[in-house]
């Protein structure tokens, strides 16, 4: 059974690849049926039809050859084939007592037209063909107009048009389903690529924040150690200890960030949570150790994340995305202060929860003079902060302060933007 099924499938594929061969075989089959029917006499005896009591004449044989041969080109020129087969059918019906069922070729041609055109055209062509062939049979035939042969011509032409339209509708339905499936597949691929690009961008931001912050601190402490190595070895040791601590923190955060790229079955997956405002004091301590005075301003009229203010144990926890973004914004802003604001700069960090938003502000009193232009794009740090805030549906402003210094303020909503999962 398996070999038989495979043979049928191969044969069907071959016929689809060679439609002209299929049409030639169909034309031959129709011709044989018409020839066999021409030997049948429906009124051959009182008991019913007989076979072999009559034979087609030369005219009927020629008309059968023309009708059957025209079907070879039924796909290439369906309307022309319908016209030829209809004409030879009318010619045979006009004989008064047709000896051959040439109308069979017109039925096949009408089916082909109906299966390859639209429904209004099928209705028009079908009705015209039925009217012409049935009218010719009723008006020109020797049998009464209500005879079964005339009714058969009407019925077969009507069924041919209906069957062709049904095949065309099914083919269009299958094509629509296939096109919808292909479009859905393309949409899934595009969505997957978009999510991969967003994830890569997020990881790149995290890596930049981690590296820029800790390497900047390590660079500062290493410079201090080199400066006081000979005269104040105790202070140099303390600076080197800070370098070691910054390096260790950088390695830990890098390991946690890169761990996001691991598959679920990979060993040694990171178990520490992502940093947030709960460890903001520890972050500020690293900057203070690097020589940057930082003051933290907390709001007493609004709850803050756990560990960041009075009454914090009862304060509701921030969403993870907003918590991480706020932490990274403070980290990057203070890193920029340490790198660009000068050795005597001082910084102030403010985290205030206002309604359904949290405002994070970082100020410094050094750096760019009043009125100095600031590039719109900024460096990678400012760009990363803008991308983080935009991803959450918030706003970020960064620019010089009146009187000197720089100001970075981010307003982060505490609800996920529309279209994203919480």
Number of C-alpha atoms within 10 A of each C-alpha: 6 7 8 9 10 11 12 12 12 12 12 13 11 13 14 12 11 11 13 16 14 16 19 18 14 17 23 17 13 21 24 15 16 24 21 16 19 23 17 20 18 12 10 14 10 7 7 9 12 15 14 12 11 13 18 18 11 9 14 23 19 13 20 29 19 17 29 26 21 24 29 21 16 23 16 11 14 21 16 15 26 25 16 19 29 24 19 22 27 22 19 25 26 17 15 16 13 20 23 27 23 33 25 23 27 29 24 24 30 32 25 26 27 26 22 18 14 13 18 10 13 21 16 10 18 23 15 12 22 20 15 17 22 23 18 20 29 22 16 20 20 15 15 13 17 9 13 11 18 20 14 12 21 20 13 17 26 19 15 22 27 20 17 23 23 15 16 20 16 13 14 12 12 12 12 12 12 12 12 12 12 12 12 12 12 12 12 12 12 12 12 12 12 12 12 12 12 13 14 13 15 17 16 14 20 21 17 16 23 22 18 20 25 24 16 20 26 23 15 19 24 19 15 18 23 13 14 15 15 10 9 11 14 13 15 21 14 15 24 19 16 21 23 15 16 22 17 13 15 21 15 14 22 16 13 17 19 14 15 13 13 13 9 8 7 9 8 8 16 16 8 9 8 14 17 20 23 20 14 18 12 11 18 20 14 17 21 13 15 22 18 22 17 19 15 14 13 17 14 12 9 15 22 26 23 19 15 19 17 14 14 16 14 11 16 11 14 20 14 15 19 24 20 18 24 26 19 23 26 25 22 21 27 27 22 19 25 27 17 13 21 14 13 12 18 20 23 16 20 16 22 19 22 16 9 9 16 22 18 21 23 25 23 24 22 22 22 19 15 14 12 13 10 11 8 10 10 13 10 13 19 20 13 22 26 20 19 27 21 14 18 20 16 20 18 20 13 20 19 22 20 13 12 17 21 24 20 22 21 25 22 27 21 21 15 15 14 9 6 8 6 10
